[in-house]
């Protein structure tokens, strides 16, 4: 909380919300705007329409932030489930390819697997990127073969559906993350402007309405006005 000393002799002190706490700033602005709305138009401060517009911008931007976060969260949950399904499919494919390539294991590379010649092993992918690469190669290989010669399991249509779904959810998660980050970045200048006009408005109120004296009446506009603790008198020796 930023303490502003406008009236150094007052028994009160005025505390501003910090810019690094945007929700506190926004809450102060909401109270300010709501109180001003109940005053006659001719009595309203010149800062009011500016704060109304900034509040509109903030709410619009915050909706974008929340929508981006919701999209990111939902996509992340879907990705977790799809990752597991992809691993299951790849292991199923691995068993079948290993069986039909028992005598010629190097043939497994046609379906996207890595063949380690020194050990004769057909390796399983480890990362998501490697799993997606394998499915892409597997789909292309199976689509290039006559339907009668395709591997019986898993169904090619299912592999394609899971592959496409995972890629789509990855795109949705990335888009949601980008939208949220952009909204957070855009909120900074809005908060800074709100903070500036709140300071300017309280100076205006003190100068033209309260004779330069701090008063609890400023709380009507959302300002935090506190009573100072009495100073302790020095104890005589």
C-alpha positions as CSV (number, residue, x, y, z in Angstrom):
1,X,0.0,0.0,0.0
2,X,1.4,3.4,-1.0
3,X,1.0,6.1,1.6
4,X,0.5,9.6,0.2
5,X,1.3,12.6,2.5
6,X,-0.9,15.4,1.2
7,X,-1.8,16.9,4.5
8,X,1.1,16.4,6.8
9,X,-0.7,17.8,9.9
10,X,-3.8,15.6,9.6
11,X,-4.7,12.9,12.0
12,X,-5.5,10.8,8.9
13,X,-3.4,9.2,6.2
14,X,-4.4,8.3,2.7
15,X,-3.2,4.9,1.3
16,X,-3.3,4.1,-2.4
17,X,-3.5,0.5,-3.7
18,X,-0.2,-0.5,-5.3
19,X,0.1,-0.9,-9.0
20,X,1.5,-4.3,-8.5
21,X,-1.8,-5.3,-7.0
22,X,-4.1,-4.6,-10.0
23,X,-7.3,-6.1,-8.4
24,X,-7.0,-3.6,-5.5
25,X,-6.6,-0.7,-8.0
26,X,-9.6,-1.9,-10.0
27,X,-11.8,-2.3,-6.9
28,X,-11.0,1.3,-5.9
29,X,-12.0,2.5,-9.4
30,X,-15.3,0.5,-9.2
31,X,-16.2,2.2,-5.9
32,X,-15.1,5.6,-7.3
33,X,-17.3,5.2,-10.5
34,X,-20.3,3.8,-8.6
35,X,-20.2,6.7,-6.1
36,X,-19.8,9.3,-8.9
37,X,-22.8,7.8,-10.7
38,X,-25.0,8.7,-7.8
39,X,-23.9,12.4,-7.9
40,X,-25.4,15.1,-10.1
41,X,-23.7,15.3,-13.5
42,X,-22.5,18.8,-12.8
43,X,-20.9,17.7,-9.5
44,X,-19.0,14.8,-11.0
45,X,-15.2,15.0,-11.4
46,X,-13.6,15.4,-14.8
47,X,-11.7,12.2,-14.1
48,X,-14.9,10.1,-13.9
49,X,-15.4,9.5,-17.7
50,X,-11.8,8.6,-18.0
51,X,-12.0,6.1,-15.2
52,X,-15.3,4.7,-16.6
53,X,-13.6,4.1,-20.0
54,X,-10.5,2.5,-18.3
55,X,-12.8,0.3,-16.3
56,X,-14.6,-0.8,-19.5
57,X,-11.2,-1.6,-21.1
58,X,-10.1,-3.5,-18.1
59,X,-13.3,-5.6,-17.9
60,X,-13.1,-6.4,-21.7
61,X,-9.5,-7.3,-21.4
62,X,-10.0,-9.4,-18.3
63,X,-12.7,-11.3,-20.1
64,X,-10.2,-12.1,-22.8
65,X,-7.7,-13.2,-20.1
66,X,-10.2,-15.5,-18.5
67,X,-11.3,-17.0,-21.8
68,X,-7.7,-17.7,-22.8
69,X,-7.0,-19.3,-19.4
70,X,-10.2,-21.4,-19.6
71,X,-9.3,-22.6,-23.1
72,X,-5.7,-23.4,-22.0
73,X,-6.9,-25.3,-19.0
74,X,-9.5,-27.3,-20.9
75,X,-7.0,-28.1,-23.7
76,X,-4.4,-29.2,-21.1
77,X,-6.9,-31.7,-19.6
78,X,-7.8,-33.0,-23.0
79,X,-4.1,-33.3,-24.0
80,X,-3.3,-35.4,-20.8
81,X,-6.0,-37.9,-21.8
82,X,-5.0,-37.9,-25.5
83,X,-1.3,-38.4,-24.6
84,X,-2.2,-41.6,-22.7
85,X,-4.4,-42.8,-25.6
86,X,-1.5,-42.1,-28.1
87,X,0.9,-44.1,-25.9
88,X,-1.5,-47.0,-25.9
89,X,-2.0,-46.9,-29.7
90,X,1.8,-46.7,-30.3
91,X,2.5,-49.7,-28.1
92,X,-0.2,-51.6,-29.9
93,X,1.3,-50.7,-33.2
94,X,4.7,-51.6,-32.0
95,X,3.6,-55.1,-31.0
96,X,2.1,-55.7,-34.4
97,X,4.9,-54.2,-36.4
98,X,7.5,-56.1,-34.4
99,X,5.6,-59.3,-35.1
100,X,5.3,-58.9,-38.8
101,X,8.9,-57.6,-39.0
102,X,10.4,-60.3,-36.9
103,X,12.8,-61.5,-39.6
104,X,13.4,-58.1,-41.1
105,X,13.1,-55.6,-38.1
106,X,14.6,-52.8,-40.2
107,X,11.3,-52.7,-42.0
108,X,9.7,-51.1,-38.9
109,X,11.1,-47.7,-40.0
110,X,8.4,-47.6,-42.7
111,X,5.9,-47.1,-39.9
112,X,7.9,-44.4,-38.1
113,X,9.8,-46.6,-35.6
114,X,13.6,-46.2,-35.0
115,X,15.5,-49.4,-35.6
116,X,18.7,-49.9,-33.6
117,X,21.0,-52.0,-35.7
118,X,23.5,-52.8,-33.0
119,X,20.9,-54.5,-30.8
120,X,18.3,-55.4,-33.4
121,X,15.6,-53.6,-31.3
122,X,12.7,-51.6,-32.6
123,X,12.6,-48.6,-30.3
124,X,9.5,-47.0,-28.8
125,X,9.2,-43.2,-28.9
126,X,9.6,-41.3,-25.7
127,X,8.5,-37.7,-26.1
128,X,5.2,-36.3,-27.3
129,X,6.9,-35.0,-30.4
130,X,8.4,-38.4,-31.2
131,X,4.9,-40.0,-30.7
132,X,3.3,-37.5,-33.0
133,X,6.1,-38.0,-35.6
134,X,5.6,-41.8,-35.5
135,X,1.8,-41.5,-35.9
136,X,2.2,-39.2,-38.8
137,X,4.6,-41.7,-40.5
138,X,2.3,-44.6,-39.6
139,X,-0.8,-42.9,-41.1
140,X,1.1,-42.0,-44.3
141,X,2.4,-45.6,-44.6
142,X,-1.0,-47.2,-44.0
143,X,-2.8,-44.8,-46.4
144,X,-0.3,-45.7,-49.1
145,X,-1.1,-49.4,-48.9
146,X,-4.2,-51.1,-50.3
147,X,-6.9,-51.5,-47.7
148,X,-6.5,-55.3,-47.7
149,X,-2.8,-55.0,-46.8
150,X,-3.2,-52.6,-44.0
151,X,-2.5,-53.6,-40.4
152,X,-5.6,-55.1,-38.8
153,X,-5.2,-53.2,-35.5
154,X,-5.6,-50.5,-34.4
155,X,-8.1,-49.2,-36.9
156,X,-6.5,-46.6,-39.1
157,X,-9.6,-44.3,-38.7
158,X,-9.1,-44.3,-34.9
159,X,-5.4,-43.5,-35.2
160,X,-6.1,-40.6,-37.5
161,X,-8.9,-39.3,-35.2
162,X,-6.6,-39.4,-32.1
163,X,-3.7,-37.9,-34.0
164,X,-5.8,-35.0,-35.3
165,X,-7.5,-34.5,-31.9
166,X,-4.1,-34.2,-30.1
167,X,-2.8,-31.7,-32.6
168,X,-5.9,-29.6,-32.4
169,X,-5.8,-29.5,-28.6
170,X,-2.1,-28.6,-28.7
171,X,-3.1,-25.7,-31.0
172,X,-5.9,-24.7,-28.7
173,X,-3.7,-24.7,-25.6
174,X,-1.1,-22.6,-27.4
175,X,-3.7,-20.1,-28.6
176,X,-5.2,-19.9,-25.1
177,X,-1.8,-19.3,-23.5
178,X,-1.0,-16.6,-26.1
179,X,-4.4,-14.9,-25.5
180,X,-3.9,-14.9,-21.7
181,X,-0.4,-13.5,-21.9
182,X,-1.5,-10.8,-24.3
183,X,-4.3,-9.8,-22.0
184,X,-2.0,-9.7,-18.9
185,X,0.4,-7.5,-20.8
186,X,-2.4,-5.2,-22.0
187,X,-3.7,-4.9,-18.5
188,X,-0.5,-3.2,-17.2
189,X,-1.0,0.2,-19.0
190,X,-4.6,0.2,-18.0
191,X,-3.7,-0.2,-14.3
192,X,-1.0,2.4,-14.6
193,X,-3.6,4.9,-16.1
194,X,-6.1,4.0,-13.4
195,X,-3.6,4.6,-10.7
196,X,-2.6,8.0,-12.2
197,X,-6.2,9.3,-12.4
198,X,-7.0,8.1,-8.9
199,X,-4.1,10.2,-7.6
200,X,-5.1,13.1,-9.8
201,X,-8.7,12.9,-8.7
202,X,-7.9,12.8,-5.0
203,X,-5.7,15.9,-5.4
204,X,-8.7,17.6,-7.1
205,X,-11.0,16.6,-4.3
206,X,-8.7,17.9,-1.6
207,X,-8.0,21.1,-3.4
208,X,-11.6,22.1,-4.5
209,X,-13.9,20.2,-2.1
210,X,-12.1,19.6,1.2
211,X,-9.9,22.6,1.6
212,X,-6.7,20.6,1.5
213,X,-7.6,18.5,4.5
214,X,-7.7,14.8,4.6
215,X,-11.1,13.4,5.6
216,X,-12.8,10.0,5.9
217,X,-15.3,11.3,3.4
218,X,-12.8,10.3,0.7
219,X,-13.8,6.7,1.4
220,X,-17.0,7.4,-0.5
221,X,-14.8,7.4,-3.6
222,X,-13.1,4.2,-2.6
223,X,-10.0,5.7,-1.1
224,X,-8.4,4.1,1.9
225,X,-8.3,6.7,4.7
226,X,-6.8,5.6,8.0
227,X,-6.6,7.2,11.4
228,X,-3.0,7.7,12.4
229,X,-1.9,6.2,15.6
230,X,-1.2,8.8,18.3
231,X,2.5,9.6,18.7
232,X,4.0,8.5,22.0
233,X,5.3,11.2,24.2
234,X,8.9,10.8,25.3
235,X,9.2,9.4,28.9
236,X,11.0,11.8,31.2
237,X,14.4,10.5,32.4
